Amino acid sequence: MEETKQPASQKIKIYPTSTGEISPFWRDKYEKDAKKYWDIFYKRHQDKFFKDRHYLDKEWGQYFSGTDEKVILEVGCGAGNTIFPLLATIPNIFVHACDFSPRAVNLVKMSFKPLKFFKRGEAGWVTPS
């Protein structure tokens, strides 16, 4: 079977970014229901969907060099696929983690106890959990 050589410009199709805006109804619905959708996602997939990001110490190593304690905030921690590899490879790190989905936060809590978690308060403020 003979392989046809294509110019590099024909190997990928890049689509322009949409200039149309989402309707206010759908924007408000997605904002209002985001927590519900993420909770359903984590109910279905648990911690099996995303892979741990074991490459982050190589990619972000310069940010975590030195002996002083590093503190990071992960907004949208999911099942912990970013924070657990960092905690395993960077000894002087403390992580604050939060997520829309209480189910995702519970997955992380069950996997690693010493993390501090936050939840959205009734007025939209982030409060200790």
C-alpha positions in Angstrom: 0.0 0.0 0.0 1.5 3.3 -1.1 1.4 6.2 1.4 0.4 9.5 -0.1 2.6 12.4 1.1 0.5 15.5 2.0 1.9 19.0 2.6 2.0 19.9 6.2 -0.7 22.6 5.6 -3.1 19.9 4.6 -2.6 17.6 7.6 -4.6 19.7 10.0 -7.6 21.9 9.7 -7.8 24.8 12.0 -11.3 26.2 12.6 -11.7 29.9 13.5 -13.0 30.8 16.9 -16.7 31.4 16.9 -17.6 35.0 17.1 -21.2 34.3 18.0 -22.1 34.6 21.7 -24.0 32.1 23.7 -27.5 33.1 24.5 -28.1 34.5 28.0 -30.4 31.6 28.8 -27.7 28.9 28.1 -25.0 31.0 29.7 -27.1 31.3 32.9 -28.1 27.7 32.8 -24.5 26.4 32.5 -23.4 28.8 35.3 -26.3 27.7 37.5 -26.0 24.0 36.8 -22.2 23.6 36.7 -22.0 22.0 40.1 -24.7 19.5 39.2 -23.0 18.5 35.9 -19.6 18.1 37.6 -21.1 16.1 40.4 -22.8 13.8 37.8 -19.5 13.4 36.0 -17.6 12.4 39.2 -20.4 10.1 40.3 -20.0 8.3 36.9 -16.2 8.3 36.6 -14.9 8.6 40.2 -11.2 9.1 39.9 -10.8 6.9 36.8 -11.2 9.5 34.0 -8.2 11.8 34.1 -4.7 10.4 34.4 -2.3 11.7 37.1 0.0 14.4 35.8 3.3 12.9 36.8 5.2 15.3 34.5 4.4 18.5 36.4 7.6 18.4 38.5 9.6 18.4 35.2 7.4 21.2 33.6 7.1 23.4 36.7 10.3 22.4 38.6 11.8 25.9 38.5 8.8 27.3 40.4 9.2 24.8 43.2 12.9 25.0 43.7 14.4 26.1 47.0 13.8 25.1 50.5 11.1 27.5 51.6 7.5 26.1 51.8 5.5 26.5 48.7 1.7 27.1 48.9 -0.5 26.5 45.9 -4.2 26.9 45.3 -5.8 24.5 42.9 -9.2 25.7 41.7 -11.0 22.8 40.1 -9.0 20.1 41.8 -11.2 17.3 40.5 -10.1 13.9 41.8 -6.6 15.2 42.6 -4.7 14.3 39.4 -2.6 17.4 39.6 -2.1 17.8 43.4 -1.2 14.2 44.3 1.8 14.0 41.9 3.0 17.4 43.1 2.7 16.3 46.8 4.5 13.1 46.0 7.5 14.8 44.4 7.8 18.2 46.0 8.5 17.8 49.8 7.9 21.4 50.9 4.5 22.1 49.3 1.1 22.8 50.9 -2.0 22.6 48.8 -5.3 24.4 49.1 -7.8 22.7 46.8 -11.4 23.4 45.8 -13.9 22.2 43.2 -17.5 22.8 42.1 -18.3 19.2 42.8 -18.6 18.1 46.4 -18.2 14.6 45.1 -14.8 15.5 43.6 -13.7 17.1 46.9 -14.8 14.0 48.8 -12.7 11.8 46.4 -9.6 13.8 47.2 -10.4 13.8 50.9 -10.7 10.0 50.9 -7.4 9.7 49.1 -5.3 12.1 51.2 -6.4 13.5 54.5 -3.9 16.4 55.3 -5.2 18.7 52.6 -7.3 21.7 53.5 -10.6 22.1 51.5 -13.0 24.9 50.9 -16.6 25.0 49.7 -18.7 27.8 48.3 -20.7 29.6 50.9 -24.3 30.6 50.5 -23.4 34.1 49.6 -20.8 33.0 47.0 -17.9 33.3 49.4 -15.4 30.5 49.8 -15.6 29.2 53.4 -13.7 26.5 55.3 -15.2 23.1 54.9 
